[in-house]
Amino acid sequence: MEEIKRRVAEAAAEQVKDGMTVGLGTGSTAYWAIRKLGERVKEGLNVKAIATSSRSESLAVEFGIPLVTFAETDVLDVTIDGADEVDPALNLIKGGGGALLREKIVAAASRRFVVVVDDTKRVDRLGAFPLPVEVVTFGAEATKRALESLGCASRFRMADKCEYVTDNGNFILDCDFGLIREPEPLAQAINAIPGVVDNGLFANMAHVVMVGCGDGSIVVMERGE
Ligand SMILES: O=C[C@H](O)[C@H](O)[C@H](O)COP(=O)(O)O
């Protein structure tokens, strides 16, 4: 599995060109893209990057990738990130690693959003993977009840017996909505709840999904406009 992730993530990192500003995703697949980009920087590739989490920021520093901020950057040329589920229309569930908010900000600011996954992430319909929703800590129980009124069962993500806290100081509620018929309206309904910061549904955002398969091939799914 690691080999499949490595191959697909490195193939995406190979597409980065000199002078680009790159969004660095988060997770075990994005790791390989960051690592490969670091190797290319050592060979002379000139890029700048914005990371989607403190973990990826540390990796960028470790691998020698120069970092910038949104104070210096309006638009990123490309972002390479993983996903927890991908449907045939390239809608995604993300946030299994808790980084969904920064990932969505970075993806939304990118000309091209490239998603790298292994083929176990492909589904006909999103929702087997519980949808991560980032909520502010104040009133989190009330936000949980409001979310459940939309028709899900939810639980706070835990880390070492305490609520998991995101890079932004918020909690994550993992929400089981069952299979999701219409991702975009659900994403909007969730984000309309006071206390919700954002959710892990990335509807109509990915431009390309690169899928690493067990036989060594890479399937490229492009979004139809
Ligand atoms: O918050 C984490 C991100 O959305 C990840 O990109 C996602 O969970 C996929 O991670 P992995 O490549 O480790 O399966």
The ligand as an SDF file (V2000), in Angstrom:
LIG
                    3D

 14 13  0  0  0  0  0  0  0  0999 V2000
   -6.9560   15.7090    7.1620 O   0  0  0  0  0  0  0  0  0  0  0  0
   -6.3440   14.9590    6.4250 C   0  0  0  0  0  0  0  0  0  0  0  0
   -6.4650   14.9160    4.9830 C   0  0  0  0  0  0  0  0  0  0  0  0
   -7.7060   15.2810    4.4680 O   0  0  0  0  0  0  0  0  0  0  0  0
   -5.8510   13.7220    4.2890 C   0  0  0  0  0  0  0  0  0  0  0  0
   -5.4650   14.1790    3.0310 O   0  0  0  0  0  0  0  0  0  0  0  0
   -6.7790   12.5350    4.1450 C   0  0  0  0  0  0  0  0  0  0  0  0
   -7.2160   12.1230    5.4330 O   0  0  0  0  0  0  0  0  0  0  0  0
   -6.0920   11.3560    3.4340 C   0  0  0  0  0  0  0  0  0  0  0  0
   -4.9980   10.9430    4.1820 O   0  0  0  0  0  0  0  0  0  0  0  0
   -4.1720    9.6370    3.7890 P   0  0  0  0  0  0  0  0  0  0  0  0
   -3.4510    9.9490    2.5240 O   0  0  0  0  0  0  0  0  0  0  0  0
   -3.2540    9.4430    4.9570 O   0  0  0  0  0  0  0  0  0  0  0  0
   -5.1500    8.5060    3.6580 O   0  0  0  0  0  0  0  0  0  0  0  0
  1  2  2  0
  2  3  1  0
  3  4  1  0
  3  5  1  0
  5  6  1  0
  5  7  1  0
  7  8  1  0
  7  9  1  0
  9 10  1  0
 10 11  1  0
 11 12  2  0
 11 13  1  0
 11 14  1  0
M  END
$$$$
